[in-house]
Amino acid sequence: MTATTPRIPPQNPSLVRPAHVLAETLVDDDTLTISHYPGQSDRVVVTFNSAGFSLWRDQPDEFIGLARGNRRNHVIAVTDRRRSWYSTPGLQKRITSTLKTHIAGLNVARITTLGSSMGGHGALLFAERIGAETAIAFVPQFTMHSRIKEPRWTEMRGSLVDENLGTLRPRLTGATRAYCLFGARDKLDLKHLRWISRNCTVTSFLLDGFTHELPRELKGRHILEGVVGALLDEDMPWLDALLGPMLVDDPRAGPDGAGQRSGPGGGAAT
């Protein structure tokens, strides 16, 4: 299938970025940073940062402008400083407790989680625990336990604690409407797509011609803002207009194929 770039509907308000806002630091230590970008709407978007490309590079807050939108949503950015896929002892409890406590004081009605790669895993891992209505994950991992023999991010393996690296299966039961997007060109990501689709309640989208750098590639085609905006609004007709020409089915992902909701399934990630 030839990937085409659909026209972005210009009237959608989620495409308009607001002025820059300064962040309030909630937590900042050698394992965890959490920052709040104040907003004015009744929604908070919790963004989880990716591991990045190297242990020696900073992890900038990601998706902030897209998450705020012109509605000026609150945004809370979470960074696992050790790039442990949230397996550092006690980290998951700290993140959950900090988010729930801070969000309770914001007077918001809707919570969404958002992230890519390790951040996508985080968006799915914490969504139901903090009461998120929706979760948006680009190229997330089902698990990073050593038993799956994931060959990427080897320099970060020393920070991962196997006993704290469970799968997403018990964390995605349908209480949160979860959306996962993957590129069909990355064979390693396809494995995670299949594990997630078979074991979790999610809606997955497989895009022809894309890799693990899916957000960057969508931005290069000038549709990342539209995709994030459509998912935030759960505007499925608009999302279909953007992604429809690029969607492909993965017959091994589950019974429903691409862009379909899948329920919990059988096998573990082996």
C-alpha positions as CSV (number, residue, x, y, z in Angstrom):
1,M,0.0,0.0,0.0
2,T,1.3,3.5,-0.9
3,A,1.3,5.9,2.1
4,T,-0.3,9.2,1.3
5,T,-0.5,12.4,3.3
6,P,-4.2,13.4,3.8
7,R,-5.2,17.0,4.1
8,I,-5.5,18.2,7.7
9,P,-8.9,19.7,8.5
10,P,-8.0,23.3,9.4
11,Q,-11.0,23.9,11.6
12,N,-10.1,21.5,14.4
13,P,-9.1,23.6,17.5
14,S,-6.7,21.1,18.8
15,L,-4.2,22.0,16.1
16,V,-3.7,25.5,17.4
17,R,-0.9,25.8,19.9
18,P,-1.2,28.3,22.8
19,A,1.5,30.6,24.1
20,H,4.4,29.0,26.1
21,V,3.7,28.4,29.8
22,L,6.3,27.9,32.6
23,A,6.3,24.6,34.4
24,E,6.0,24.1,38.1
25,T,8.3,21.3,39.4
26,L,6.5,18.8,41.6
27,V,9.3,16.2,41.9
28,D,13.0,16.4,40.9
29,D,15.6,13.9,42.0
30,D,18.0,11.4,40.5
31,T,15.2,8.9,39.7
32,L,12.1,11.0,38.9
33,T,11.1,14.4,37.6
34,I,7.5,15.5,37.4
35,S,6.5,18.9,36.2
36,H,3.1,20.6,35.8
37,Y,2.3,23.0,33.0
38,P,-0.7,24.9,34.3
39,G,-3.8,25.1,32.1
40,Q,-7.4,26.4,32.1
41,S,-9.5,23.6,30.8
42,D,-11.2,20.7,32.6
43,R,-8.7,18.2,31.2
44,V,-5.2,17.2,32.3
45,V,-2.9,15.3,29.9
46,V,-0.2,13.4,31.7
47,T,2.8,12.9,29.3
48,F,5.4,10.3,29.9
49,N,8.8,11.0,28.3
50,S,10.7,8.5,26.2
51,A,14.1,7.1,27.1
52,G,15.7,9.1,24.3
53,F,18.7,8.0,22.3
54,S,21.4,7.8,25.0
55,L,22.0,7.7,28.8
56,W,24.1,10.8,28.4
57,R,21.5,13.0,26.8
58,D,18.8,15.0,28.6
59,Q,15.2,13.8,28.3
60,P,13.2,16.9,27.3
61,D,9.5,17.1,28.0
62,E,7.6,15.7,25.0
63,F,4.2,16.5,23.4
64,I,3.7,19.5,25.7
65,G,2.3,21.9,23.0
66,L,0.2,19.2,21.4
67,A,-1.2,18.1,24.7
68,R,-2.1,21.7,25.8
69,G,-3.9,22.5,22.5
70,N,-5.8,25.8,22.2
71,R,-8.1,24.6,25.0
72,R,-5.1,25.1,27.3
73,N,-5.2,21.7,29.0
74,H,-3.2,21.2,32.1
75,V,-0.2,19.0,31.3
76,I,1.9,17.0,33.7
77,A,5.2,15.6,32.4
78,V,6.7,12.5,34.0
79,T,10.4,11.5,33.4
80,D,11.9,8.2,34.6
81,R,15.4,9.6,35.0
82,R,17.1,6.2,35.1
83,R,15.3,5.0,32.0
84,S,14.3,1.9,33.9
85,W,10.9,1.5,32.2
86,Y,9.5,2.4,35.7
87,S,11.1,-0.6,37.3
88,T,13.3,1.3,39.8
89,P,12.1,0.0,43.3
90,G,9.3,2.2,44.6
91,L,9.1,4.4,41.4
92,Q,5.6,3.2,40.3
93,K,4.1,3.9,43.7
94,R,5.7,7.4,43.8
95,I,4.5,8.3,40.3
96,T,0.9,7.1,41.0
97,S,0.7,8.8,44.4
98,T,2.2,12.1,43.1
99,L,-0.1,12.2,40.1
100,K,-3.3,11.3,42.0
101,T,-2.6,13.8,44.7
102,H,-1.8,16.7,42.4
103,I,-4.6,16.0,39.9
104,A,-7.1,15.9,42.8
105,G,-6.3,19.6,43.4
106,L,-6.7,20.7,39.8
107,N,-10.5,20.5,39.6
108,V,-10.4,18.6,36.3
109,A,-13.0,16.2,34.9
110,R,-10.9,14.3,32.4
111,I,-7.5,12.7,32.5
112,T,-5.6,11.5,29.4
113,T,-2.1,9.8,29.3
114,L,0.2,10.2,26.4
115,G,3.7,9.0,25.4
116,S,6.0,7.4,22.9
117,S,8.2,4.2,23.3
118,M,9.1,4.0,27.0
119,G,6.8,6.9,27.5
120,G,4.1,5.1,25.6
121,H,4.6,2.1,27.9
122,G,4.2,4.5,30.8
123,A,1.0,6.0,29.4
124,L,-0.5,2.6,29.3
125,L,1.0,1.4,32.6
126,F,-0.4,4.2,34.7
127,A,-3.6,5.1,32.9
128,E,-6.0,3.0,34.9
129,R,-4.2,3.6,38.1
130,I,-4.7,7.3,38.0
131,G,-8.3,7.1,36.6
132,A,-7.5,8.2,33.0
133,E,-10.4,8.3,30.6
134,T,-8.1,7.7,27.6
135,A,-4.5,6.7,26.9
136,I,-2.5,7.4,23.7
137,A,0.6,5.4,23.1
138,F,3.0,5.5,20.2
139,V,5.1,2.4,19.7
140,P,4.9,1.2,23.4
141,Q,6.5,-1.9,24.8
142,F,4.3,-4.7,26.3
143,T,7.1,-5.5,28.7
144,M,10.9,-5.1,28.9
145,H,11.5,-8.2,31.0
146,S,14.8,-9.9,30.0
147,R,12.9,-13.1,29.1
148,I,11.6,-11.4,25.9
149,K,15.2,-10.7,24.8
150,E,14.5,-7.2,23.5
151,P,17.8,-6.3,21.7
152,R,17.3,-2.5,21.8
153,W,18.3,-0.1,24.5
154,T,21.2,-2.4,25.7
155,E,23.0,0.5,27.4
156,M,20.0,1.0,29.6
157,R,19.5,-2.6,30.5
158,G,21.6,-2.2,33.7
159,S,18.9,0.2,35.1
160,L,16.0,-2.3,34.5
161,V,14.9,-4.4,37.5
162,D,13.3,-7.6,36.2
163,E,11.2,-8.3,39.2
164,N,9.4,-5.0,38.7
165,L,9.0,-5.4,34.9
166,G,5.6,-7.0,34.5
167,T,3.5,-6.9,31.4
168,L,0.7,-4.5,30.5
169,R,-1.9,-7.2,30.7
170,P,-3.2,-6.5,34.2
171,R,-3.0,-2.7,33.6
172,L,-5.3,-2.5,30.6
173,T,-8.6,-4.1,31.4
174,G,-10.9,-1.7,29.6
175,A,-11.4,0.8,32.3
176,T,-9.4,3.3,30.2
177,R,-10.0,3.6,26.4
178,A,-6.4,2.9,25.2
179,Y,-5.2,3.7,21.7
180,C,-1.8,2.3,20.4
181,L,-0.1,3.3,17.2
182,F,2.7,1.3,15.5
183,G,4.8,1.5,12.3
184,A,4.6,-1.6,10.1
185,R,8.3,-1.4,9.1
186,D,9.7,-2.2,12.6
187,K,9.7,-6.0,13.2
188,L,10.6,-5.6,16.8
189,D,7.7,-3.2,17.4
190,L,5.4,-5.7,15.7
191,K,6.1,-8.2,18.4
192,H,5.0,-5.7,21.0
193,L,1.9,-4.8,19.0
194,R,0.9,-8.5,18.9
195,W,1.5,-9.1,22.6
196,I,-0.5,-6.0,23.5
197,S,-3.4,-6.8,21.1
198,R,-3.7,-10.3,22.3
199,N,-3.4,-9.6,26.0
200,C,-4.9,-6.1,26.6
201,T,-8.1,-4.2,25.9
202,V,-6.9,-1.6,23.4
203,T,-7.5,-0.2,20.0
204,S,-4.4,-0.6,17.8
205,F,-3.4,1.2,14.6
206,L,-0.7,-0.2,12.3
207,L,0.6,2.3,9.8
208,D,2.3,1.3,6.5
209,G,5.8,2.6,5.8
210,F,6.6,3.8,9.4
211,T,9.2,2.8,11.9
212,H,9.9,3.2,15.7
213,E,10.3,6.9,15.0
214,L,6.6,7.1,14.3
215,P,5.9,10.5,16.0
216,R,8.8,12.1,14.3
217,E,7.7,10.6,10.9
218,L,4.1,11.7,11.4
219,K,5.4,15.2,12.2
220,G,7.5,15.1,9.0
221,R,4.3,14.5,7.1
222,H,2.6,17.4,8.9
223,I,-0.1,15.2,10.5
224,L,1.2,14.5,14.0
225,E,-0.8,17.5,15.5
226,G,-3.9,16.3,13.7
227,V,-3.5,12.7,14.9
228,V,-2.9,13.7,18.6
229,G,-5.8,16.2,18.4
230,A,-8.1,13.6,17.0
231,L,-7.2,11.1,19.6
232,L,-7.6,13.7,22.4
233,D,-11.0,14.5,21.1
234,E,-11.7,10.8,20.2
235,D,-12.9,12.1,16.9
236,M,-12.8,8.8,15.0
237,P,-14.0,10.2,11.6
238,W,-11.3,12.8,11.6
239,L,-8.7,10.2,12.7
240,D,-9.8,7.9,9.9
241,A,-9.4,10.7,7.4
242,L,-5.9,11.2,8.6
243,L,-4.7,7.6,9.0
244,G,-7.1,5.6,6.8
245,P,-4.9,5.6,3.7
246,M,-2.0,4.3,5.7
247,L,-3.7,1.7,7.8
248,V,-2.7,-2.0,7.2
249,D,-3.9,-5.2,8.8
250,D,-1.6,-7.4,10.8
251,P,-3.3,-10.9,10.7
252,R,-1.1,-12.0,13.6
253,A,-2.0,-9.1,15.9
254,G,-5.3,-10.5,17.0
255,P,-8.8,-11.3,15.7
256,D,-9.8,-7.8,15.0
257,G,-7.0,-6.4,12.8
258,A,-5.7,-2.9,12.6
259,G,-7.8,0.0,14.1
260,Q,-10.0,-2.4,16.0
261,R,-10.6,-3.0,19.7
262,S,-9.1,-6.2,21.2
263,G,-9.9,-7.8,24.5
264,P,-7.6,-9.7,26.8
265,G,-6.3,-12.8,25.3
266,G,-4.2,-15.9,26.0
267,G,-0.5,-16.2,25.7
268,A,2.2,-14.5,27.7
269,A,5.1,-12.6,26.1
270,T,7.4,-15.5,25.4
